Amino acid sequence: MKENQKIMASGKLTSADYRRHNNYHMKKVKLFYFLAAFALFFFVSFQSLEGPLLFSVIFTAIVSFLLAGIMVLFLIIMINFRATREYKKNIPLQNEAVYTFRPGNIHQKTKNATNRFKWSDLMAVHEHKDMFQLYLSKQNAMIVPKWFFQSEDDVQAFKTMVKNQSNTKQIKLRKEKQA
C-alpha cells in the first residue's frame, strides 16, 4: 500500500442501512434474550408437565424453542421500529457523508460538520456482508455501507488499510472468497 494512498467512500445512509446496523449491533443482546427466554420457558413448562421424562423434556424443549423464537422475533421488530424512528428524527444521519481514509487518519465530512479521527481512536472494526462498522466507543459507530465505495477494489484496499493501520484487537473482517 502506498504511504499517501487515500480511499474515498461517500453516500447517504438509508433507513434500511441504519436498521441493519442496529440489528448487527444488537446481535449479542438477541442471543442472550433467546437463551434467557428459552431457559425460562423450559423451566416453567417442565415444572408443570407430568408423564414420561423423555417425552416431557422433548416436548418442553420444542415448546420453549418456539416461544423463545417468537420473543426474539418480537425483539427484532422492536429494534427495527426504534431504529426507523431514530433515523427519521436524526437529520444529520440522513445527510450525505464523504469519508476519506488515509494511512494516517480518517476524515468524515457531512453537510454541517467535518471530523478527523486517528486510526488509534477506533475501538473496534466490524465487517458484515453489506457494511463496515467503525466503533469510536461501545455505542457510537461510523456506519460505512459497502455501496459507498466506488469499486470492489476500493473495498479490498480499505480492508488492507484497516488491518495495517488500526491498532485495536477488535477487528472482525470477513474472509476473502477463494476463486
N, C-alpha and C positions, 0 to 999 in steps of 0.2 A: 504494500500500500504506500502511495506517495505521501510524503510528510505534509504537504499542503492540500491534499485531496479534500474536496468537500462534496457532500451528498445532500441533495435537496429533496424535500418532501413537502407537498402542500395540498390543501383541500379543506372543505367544510365537513366537519364531523356531523354525521346524520344521527337521527334519533335511534335508528337501528344499531349503528356503531356503538352508541352510548349504552344501549340496553345490553349488547353483547359484552361490553367491557364490565358492566356491573355483574353480569352472570359469571364471567370468568373470575372477577374479584371475590365473589361470594361462594366460590366453589367449595372451600373447606367448611363454611357455615352450612351449606346444603348437605354435605356429607355427614357432619355432626348431627344436624337436625334429623336426617333419615335414621341414623344409628340410634339416637336417643328415642325417637318415636317408635322404632321397631322394638327396642328393649322394653319400653313402657307398655306398648300394646301386648307384647308377648307375655310379660309378667302378669298383667291384669287378666288377659284371656286365659292363660294357663291355670291361674288360680280358680277360675270358675268352671273349668271342664272336668268331667268325670269320664271314666272309661279306660280302655287300654292305653298304656303310656305312649307307645309308638304313635298311635293314631292321634292322641292329644297333642303330642309335640309337633307332628307334621301339620295337622290342621291349624294349630295355633301359629306356627311359623308362616304358613301361607296367608292366613288372615292378617297377621301382623305386617307381613311384607306388603300386602296390598294397601292396608291402611296407612302405613308409613309412606308408601309411594304417593298416595293421594295427598298426604300432608306436604310432601316435598313439592308436588305439582302446585299446590296452593301457594307455597313459599315462592316458587319461581314466578307465578302470576303476580304476586305482590312485589317482587323485586322489579319486574318489568314495568308494572304500573308506577312504582315510585321513581324509577329511572326516567320514564317518559315524562312524568310531571316535573322532575328536577331539570331535565333537558329543556323543556318549554319555558321554565322560569329563569334559566341561566342564559341570558342573551349572549354574553361573551363566549360561551361554549359553542354557540351556533355560528360565530364569525369564522371566516377563513383564517387558517393558520399556516404559516410558512416556517418550516423547520430547516435549518442549515446545520448539518453535522460535520464537524471538523475534528481532526485528531486532538486538538486542544480543548474544544468546548462545543456546547450545543446552543444554538441561537433559535429562539422562538419568537416569531413576530405575528401579532394579530392586529386587528383594526385599531385598537386603543392602547396596546401595550407591546413592549419589547423586553424579553427576558433572556439573560445569558446564564448558562449553567456550566459548571465543570463536570467532566465525566465522574469525578470523585463525589459529586453531590448525589449521584444516583444510589439508592439503597438496594434496588432490585431491577432487573430487566426480564420481562417475560414475553416470549413469542408464542402466539397462537396461530392457527391456520390463516386468519384474516387480519391480524393486527399485532402491534407491539405495545406493551405497557412499560413505560419508563417511570418507576416509582421514585419520587423525591422524598416521600415519607410513607408510613404504613397506609394512609388513606388518600394520598394525593399522587396522581399519576398523570404523566403526559400520555395521551392516547394517540398513537400513530397507526392508522389503518394502512395496510399494505398497498391499497389502491392510491394512497398519497404519493407513492414513489412513481417515477416516470417509467421504470422498467424493472424486470426481474433481476437484471444485473445490479441495479441500484440497491435492491433488497439484499442481495448476497454481499455487496460491498458494505452495506450498513451492518449486517451481522458480523462480518470480519472486524469492522471498526469497533463494535461493541465488545467483542472478545479481546481485542488488543488494548482498548482504552479504558474500559470500565474496570475498576479495581474491587468491585463488590463480589462476594462469593455467591450472591443470589442471581445468577444468570441462568435462565432456563430457555434455551433456544431449541427449536425443532431440528431433528436430524435431517441431513441432506438426503434427498432422494437419489438412489443409485440408478444410473442409466442402463 
